[in-house]
Amino acid sequence: MNVRLILVSALVASTALLSQPANAHDPKQFDRMMQDDAAQIVPTTCVELAARDEYPADADNAGIQALKTRCDAEKKAASKASRAVNKPAPSKTK
């Protein structure tokens, strides 16, 4: 009976000691940290801007608006250039 009491007491004590680190952190602090990280992620390239699932599409952010304008201008210029390259040469038939 004494051995069983000692084993049960040791098990309870070790469980109590090992479970304390899990309760040591404030869950609200973790939530704040995650929100701060999400707020700081801003796309810096056209590829990142196109990846909407990884980066926020914040229409109020001036940096994102400028990047969107630049990317749209680059796409327009690229499509114009590709149309000029793919344009058939005029035929010289008499």
Distance bins in CASP14 RR format, pairs under 12 A and 6 or more apart:
PFRMAT RR
TARGET T0000
AUTHOR 0000-0000-0000
RMODE 2
METHOD distances of the structure
MODEL  1
1 7 0 0 0 0 0 1 0 0 0 0 0
1 8 0 0 0 0 0 1 0 0 0 0 0
2 8 0 0 0 0 0 1 0 0 0 0 0
2 9 0 0 0 0 0 1 0 0 0 0 0
3 9 0 0 0 0 0 1 0 0 0 0 0
3 10 0 0 0 0 0 1 0 0 0 0 0
4 10 0 0 0 0 0 1 0 0 0 0 0
4 11 0 0 0 0 0 1 0 0 0 0 0
5 11 0 0 0 0 0 1 0 0 0 0 0
5 12 0 0 0 0 0 1 0 0 0 0 0
6 12 0 0 0 0 0 1 0 0 0 0 0
6 13 0 0 0 0 0 1 0 0 0 0 0
7 13 0 0 0 0 0 1 0 0 0 0 0
7 14 0 0 0 0 0 1 0 0 0 0 0
8 14 0 0 0 0 0 1 0 0 0 0 0
8 15 0 0 0 0 0 1 0 0 0 0 0
9 15 0 0 0 0 0 1 0 0 0 0 0
9 16 0 0 0 0 0 1 0 0 0 0 0
10 16 0 0 0 0 0 1 0 0 0 0 0
10 17 0 0 0 0 0 1 0 0 0 0 0
11 17 0 0 0 0 0 1 0 0 0 0 0
11 18 0 0 0 0 0 1 0 0 0 0 0
12 18 0 0 0 0 0 1 0 0 0 0 0
12 19 0 0 0 0 0 1 0 0 0 0 0
13 19 0 0 0 0 0 1 0 0 0 0 0
13 20 0 0 0 0 0 1 0 0 0 0 0
14 20 0 0 0 0 0 1 0 0 0 0 0
15 22 0 0 0 0 0 1 0 0 0 0 0
16 22 0 0 0 0 0 1 0 0 0 0 0
16 23 0 0 0 0 0 1 0 0 0 0 0
17 23 0 0 0 0 0 1 0 0 0 0 0
18 24 0 0 0 0 0 1 0 0 0 0 0
24 30 0 0 0 0 0 1 0 0 0 0 0
25 31 0 0 0 0 0 1 0 0 0 0 0
25 32 0 0 0 0 0 1 0 0 0 0 0
25 33 0 0 0 0 0 1 0 0 0 0 0
26 32 0 0 0 0 1 0 0 0 0 0 0
26 33 0 0 0 0 0 1 0 0 0 0 0
27 33 0 0 0 0 0 1 0 0 0 0 0
27 34 0 0 0 0 0 1 0 0 0 0 0
28 34 0 0 0 0 0 1 0 0 0 0 0
28 35 0 0 0 0 0 1 0 0 0 0 0
29 35 0 0 0 0 0 1 0 0 0 0 0
29 36 0 0 0 0 0 1 0 0 0 0 0
30 36 0 0 0 0 0 1 0 0 0 0 0
30 37 0 0 0 0 0 1 0 0 0 0 0
31 37 0 0 0 0 0 1 0 0 0 0 0
31 38 0 0 0 0 0 1 0 0 0 0 0
32 38 0 0 0 0 0 1 0 0 0 0 0
32 39 0 0 0 0 0 1 0 0 0 0 0
33 39 0 0 0 0 0 1 0 0 0 0 0
33 40 0 0 0 0 0 1 0 0 0 0 0
34 40 0 0 0 0 0 1 0 0 0 0 0
34 41 0 0 0 0 0 1 0 0 0 0 0
35 41 0 0 0 0 0 1 0 0 0 0 0
35 56 0 0 0 0 0 1 0 0 0 0 0
37 56 0 0 0 0 0 1 0 0 0 0 0
38 54 0 0 0 0 0 1 0 0 0 0 0
38 55 0 0 0 0 1 0 0 0 0 0 0
38 56 1 0 0 1 0 0 0 0 0 0 0
38 58 0 0 0 0 0 1 0 0 0 0 0
39 55 0 0 0 0 0 1 0 0 0 0 0
39 56 0 0 0 0 1 0 0 0 0 0 0
39 58 0 0 0 0 1 0 0 0 0 0 0
39 61 0 0 0 0 0 1 0 0 0 0 0
40 55 0 0 0 0 0 1 0 0 0 0 0
40 56 0 0 0 0 0 1 0 0 0 0 0
40 58 0 0 0 0 0 1 0 0 0 0 0
40 61 0 0 0 0 0 1 0 0 0 0 0
41 48 0 0 0 0 1 0 0 0 0 0 0
41 51 0 0 0 0 0 1 0 0 0 0 0
41 53 0 0 0 0 0 1 0 0 0 0 0
41 54 1 0 0 1 0 0 0 0 0 0 0
41 55 1 0 1 0 0 0 0 0 0 0 0
41 56 1 0 0 1 0 0 0 0 0 0 0
41 57 0 0 0 0 0 1 0 0 0 0 0
41 58 0 0 0 0 0 1 0 0 0 0 0
41 61 0 0 0 0 0 1 0 0 0 0 0
41 64 0 0 0 0 0 1 0 0 0 0 0
42 48 0 0 0 0 1 0 0 0 0 0 0
42 49 0 0 0 0 1 0 0 0 0 0 0
42 54 0 0 0 0 0 1 0 0 0 0 0
42 55 1 0 0 1 0 0 0 0 0 0 0
42 56 1 0 0 1 0 0 0 0 0 0 0
42 57 0 0 0 0 0 1 0 0 0 0 0
42 58 1 0 0 1 0 0 0 0 0 0 0
42 61 1 0 0 1 0 0 0 0 0 0 0
42 62 0 0 0 0 0 1 0 0 0 0 0
42 63 1 0 0 1 0 0 0 0 0 0 0
42 64 1 0 0 1 0 0 0 0 0 0 0
42 65 0 0 0 0 0 1 0 0 0 0 0
42 66 0 0 0 0 0 1 0 0 0 0 0
42 67 0 0 0 0 1 0 0 0 0 0 0
43 49 1 0 1 0 0 0 0 0 0 0 0
43 50 0 0 0 0 1 0 0 0 0 0 0
43 51 1 0 0 1 0 0 0 0 0 0 0
43 52 0 0 0 0 1 0 0 0 0 0 0
43 53 0 0 0 0 0 1 0 0 0 0 0
43 54 0 0 0 0 1 0 0 0 0 0 0
43 55 1 0 1 0 0 0 0 0 0 0 0
43 56 0 0 0 0 1 0 0 0 0 0 0
43 57 0 0 0 0 1 0 0 0 0 0 0
43 58 0 0 0 0 1 0 0 0 0 0 0
43 61 0 0 0 0 1 0 0 0 0 0 0
43 63 0 0 0 0 1 0 0 0 0 0 0
43 64 1 0 0 1 0 0 0 0 0 0 0
43 65 0 0 0 0 0 1 0 0 0 0 0
43 66 0 0 0 0 0 1 0 0 0 0 0
43 67 1 0 0 1 0 0 0 0 0 0 0
43 68 0 0 0 0 1 0 0 0 0 0 0
43 70 0 0 0 0 0 1 0 0 0 0 0
43 71 0 0 0 0 1 0 0 0 0 0 0
44 51 0 0 0 0 0 1 0 0 0 0 0
44 55 0 0 0 0 1 0 0 0 0 0 0
44 61 0 0 0 0 0 1 0 0 0 0 0
44 63 0 0 0 0 1 0 0 0 0 0 0
44 64 0 0 0 0 1 0 0 0 0 0 0
44 66 0 0 0 0 0 1 0 0 0 0 0
44 67 1 0 0 1 0 0 0 0 0 0 0
44 70 0 0 0 0 0 1 0 0 0 0 0
44 71 0 0 0 0 0 1 0 0 0 0 0
45 51 0 0 0 0 1 0 0 0 0 0 0
45 54 0 0 0 0 0 1 0 0 0 0 0
45 55 0 0 0 0 0 1 0 0 0 0 0
45 64 0 0 0 0 0 1 0 0 0 0 0
45 67 1 0 0 1 0 0 0 0 0 0 0
45 68 0 0 0 0 0 1 0 0 0 0 0
45 70 0 0 0 0 1 0 0 0 0 0 0
45 71 0 0 0 0 1 0 0 0 0 0 0
45 74 0 0 0 0 0 1 0 0 0 0 0
46 55 0 0 0 0 0 1 0 0 0 0 0
46 64 0 0 0 0 0 1 0 0 0 0 0
46 66 0 0 0 0 0 1 0 0 0 0 0
46 67 1 0 0 1 0 0 0 0 0 0 0
46 68 0 0 0 0 1 0 0 0 0 0 0
46 69 0 0 0 0 0 1 0 0 0 0 0
46 70 1 0 0 1 0 0 0 0 0 0 0
46 71 1 1 0 0 0 0 0 0 0 0 0
46 72 0 0 0 0 1 0 0 0 0 0 0
46 73 0 0 0 0 0 1 0 0 0 0 0
46 74 1 0 0 1 0 0 0 0 0 0 0
46 75 0 0 0 0 1 0 0 0 0 0 0
46 78 0 0 0 0 0 1 0 0 0 0 0
47 54 0 0 0 0 0 1 0 0 0 0 0
47 55 0 0 0 0 0 1 0 0 0 0 0
47 67 0 0 0 0 0 1 0 0 0 0 0
47 71 0 0 0 0 1 0 0 0 0 0 0
47 74 0 0 0 0 0 1 0 0 0 0 0
48 54 1 0 0 1 0 0 0 0 0 0 0
48 55 1 0 1 0 0 0 0 0 0 0 0
48 56 0 0 0 0 0 1 0 0 0 0 0
48 57 0 0 0 0 0 1 0 0 0 0 0
48 64 0 0 0 0 0 1 0 0 0 0 0
48 67 0 0 0 0 1 0 0 0 0 0 0
48 68 0 0 0 0 0 1 0 0 0 0 0
48 71 0 0 0 0 1 0 0 0 0 0 0
49 55 1 0 0 1 0 0 0 0 0 0 0
49 56 0 0 0 0 0 1 0 0 0 0 0
49 57 0 0 0 0 1 0 0 0 0 0 0
49 58 0 0 0 0 0 1 0 0 0 0 0
49 61 0 0 0 0 0 1 0 0 0 0 0
49 63 0 0 0 0 0 1 0 0 0 0 0
49 64 1 0 0 1 0 0 0 0 0 0 0
49 65 0 0 0 0 0 1 0 0 0 0 0
49 66 0 0 0 0 0 1 0 0 0 0 0
49 67 1 0 1 0 0 0 0 0 0 0 0
49 68 1 0 0 1 0 0 0 0 0 0 0
49 69 0 0 0 0 0 1 0 0 0 0 0
49 70 0 0 0 0 1 0 0 0 0 0 0
49 71 1 0 1 0 0 0 0 0 0 0 0
49 72 0 0 0 0 1 0 0 0 0 0 0
49 74 0 0 0 0 0 1 0 0 0 0 0
49 75 0 0 0 0 0 1 0 0 0 0 0
50 57 0 0 0 0 0 1 0 0 0 0 0
50 67 0 0 0 0 0 1 0 0 0 0 0
50 68 0 0 0 0 0 1 0 0 0 0 0
50 71 1 0 0 1 0 0 0 0 0 0 0
50 72 0 0 0 0 0 1 0 0 0 0 0
50 74 0 0 0 0 0 1 0 0 0 0 0
50 75 0 0 0 0 0 1 0 0 0 0 0
51 57 0 0 0 0 0 1 0 0 0 0 0
52 58 0 0 0 0 0 1 0 0 0 0 0
52 64 0 0 0 0 0 1 0 0 0 0 0
52 68 0 0 0 0 0 1 0 0 0 0 0
55 61 0 0 0 0 0 1 0 0 0 0 0
55 64 0 0 0 0 1 0 0 0 0 0 0
55 67 0 0 0 0 0 1 0 0 0 0 0
55 68 0 0 0 0 0 1 0 0 0 0 0
56 64 0 0 0 0 1 0 0 0 0 0 0
57 64 1 0 0 1 0 0 0 0 0 0 0
57 65 0 0 0 0 0 1 0 0 0 0 0
57 67 0 0 0 0 0 1 0 0 0 0 0
57 68 0 0 0 0 1 0 0 0 0 0 0
58 64 1 0 1 0 0 0 0 0 0 0 0
58 65 0 0 0 0 1 0 0 0 0 0 0
58 67 0 0 0 0 0 1 0 0 0 0 0
58 68 0 0 0 0 0 1 0 0 0 0 0
59 65 1 0 0 1 0 0 0 0 0 0 0
59 67 0 0 0 0 0 1 0 0 0 0 0
59 68 0 0 0 0 1 0 0 0 0 0 0
61 67 0 0 0 0 1 0 0 0 0 0 0
61 68 0 0 0 0 1 0 0 0 0 0 0
62 68 0 0 0 0 0 1 0 0 0 0 0
62 69 0 0 0 0 0 1 0 0 0 0 0
63 69 0 0 0 0 1 0 0 0 0 0 0
63 70 0 0 0 0 1 0 0 0 0 0 0
63 71 0 0 0 0 0 1 0 0 0 0 0
64 70 0 0 0 0 0 1 0 0 0 0 0
64 71 0 0 0 0 0 1 0 0 0 0 0
65 71 0 0 0 0 0 1 0 0 0 0 0
65 72 0 0 0 0 0 1 0 0 0 0 0
66 72 0 0 0 0 0 1 0 0 0 0 0
66 73 0 0 0 0 0 1 0 0 0 0 0
67 73 0 0 0 0 0 1 0 0 0 0 0
67 74 0 0 0 0 0 1 0 0 0 0 0
68 74 0 0 0 0 0 1 0 0 0 0 0
68 75 0 0 0 0 0 1 0 0 0 0 0
69 75 0 0 0 0 0 1 0 0 0 0 0
69 76 0 0 0 0 0 1 0 0 0 0 0
70 76 0 0 0 0 0 1 0 0 0 0 0
70 77 0 0 0 0 0 1 0 0 0 0 0
71 77 0 0 0 0 0 1 0 0 0 0 0
71 78 0 0 0 0 0 1 0 0 0 0 0
72 78 0 0 0 0 0 1 0 0 0 0 0
72 79 0 0 0 0 0 1 0 0 0 0 0
73 79 0 0 0 0 0 1 0 0 0 0 0
73 80 0 0 0 0 0 1 0 0 0 0 0
74 80 0 0 0 0 0 1 0 0 0 0 0
74 81 0 0 0 0 0 1 0 0 0 0 0
75 81 0 0 0 0 0 1 0 0 0 0 0
75 82 0 0 0 0 0 1 0 0 0 0 0
76 82 0 0 0 0 0 1 0 0 0 0 0
76 83 0 0 0 0 0 1 0 0 0 0 0
77 83 0 0 0 0 0 1 0 0 0 0 0
77 84 0 0 0 0 0 1 0 0 0 0 0
78 84 0 0 0 0 0 1 0 0 0 0 0
78 85 0 0 0 0 0 1 0 0 0 0 0
79 85 0 0 0 0 0 1 0 0 0 0 0
79 86 0 0 0 0 0 1 0 0 0 0 0
80 86 0 0 0 0 0 1 0 0 0 0 0
80 87 0 0 0 0 0 1 0 0 0 0 0
81 87 0 0 0 0 0 1 0 0 0 0 0
END
